[in-house]
Amino acid sequence: MNQAILFNDDLVFDEKQAAWCFTAQASGQLVTIYCHSAQLEKLEYIDNCTKFDIEEIVELWFEKNELEGDVIHIKI
């Protein structure tokens, strides 16, 4: 599947979900992405290198999965 994904620069930690969260535009649809990870949960902020790694994981998710709805939960 070849989709255009545009990641927004709004990465924040969502305490309710205990996950880092950000939004993206996938084929014109606004999607909220939650990244669940015990290691990432301990971090106070995400540096650019880690952010790019997360974005790559999300791109791989889109290659293997079909988007259903507007929320994605990914366990890293």
C-alpha positions as CSV (number, residue, x, y, z in Angstrom):
1,M,0.0,0.0,0.0
2,N,1.5,3.3,-1.0
3,Q,-0.1,6.1,1.0
4,A,1.1,9.7,1.5
5,I,1.6,10.3,5.2
6,L,2.2,13.8,6.6
7,F,3.2,13.8,10.2
8,N,2.2,16.9,12.3
9,D,4.7,18.4,14.8
10,D,2.4,17.9,17.8
11,L,4.0,15.0,19.7
12,V,2.8,15.0,23.4
13,F,2.5,12.5,26.2
14,D,-1.1,11.5,26.9
15,E,-1.3,10.5,30.5
16,K,-4.8,9.0,30.2
17,Q,-3.5,6.6,27.5
18,A,0.0,6.3,29.0
19,A,1.4,6.8,25.5
20,W,3.1,9.4,23.3
21,C,0.5,10.8,20.9
22,F,0.6,12.8,17.7
23,T,-1.5,13.4,14.6
24,A,-0.9,12.8,10.9
25,Q,-2.6,13.2,7.6
26,A,-3.0,9.8,5.9
27,S,-4.6,10.0,2.4
28,G,-6.3,13.3,3.4
29,Q,-7.7,11.9,6.7
30,L,-6.6,13.2,10.1
31,V,-5.4,10.3,12.2
32,T,-4.4,10.3,15.9
33,I,-1.6,7.9,16.6
34,Y,-0.8,6.5,20.1
35,C,2.6,4.9,20.6
36,H,2.7,2.6,23.6
37,S,6.1,1.7,24.9
38,A,7.4,1.1,28.5
39,Q,10.7,2.7,27.5
40,L,9.2,5.8,25.9
41,E,6.7,6.2,28.7
42,K,9.6,7.0,31.1
43,L,10.9,9.9,28.9
44,E,10.0,13.5,29.6
45,Y,10.5,14.6,26.0
46,I,11.2,12.9,22.7
47,D,14.3,14.1,20.7
48,N,14.2,14.4,16.9
49,C,16.1,11.1,16.4
50,T,13.5,9.2,18.4
51,K,10.7,11.0,16.7
52,F,11.9,10.0,13.3
53,D,12.2,6.4,14.5
54,I,8.6,6.5,15.7
55,E,7.5,8.0,12.4
56,E,9.3,5.1,10.6
57,I,7.5,2.6,12.7
58,V,4.2,4.2,11.9
59,E,5.0,4.1,8.1
60,L,5.7,0.4,8.5
61,W,2.4,0.0,10.3
62,F,0.6,1.6,7.3
63,E,2.4,-0.8,4.9
64,K,1.0,-3.8,6.7
65,N,-2.4,-2.6,8.0
66,E,-5.5,-1.0,6.6
67,L,-6.7,2.2,8.3
68,E,-10.0,1.7,10.1
69,G,-11.2,4.8,11.8
70,D,-9.2,7.8,12.9
71,V,-7.2,6.4,15.9
72,I,-4.2,4.0,15.8
73,H,-2.6,2.4,18.8
74,I,0.9,1.0,18.1
75,K,2.8,-1.0,20.7
76,I,6.6,-0.5,20.3
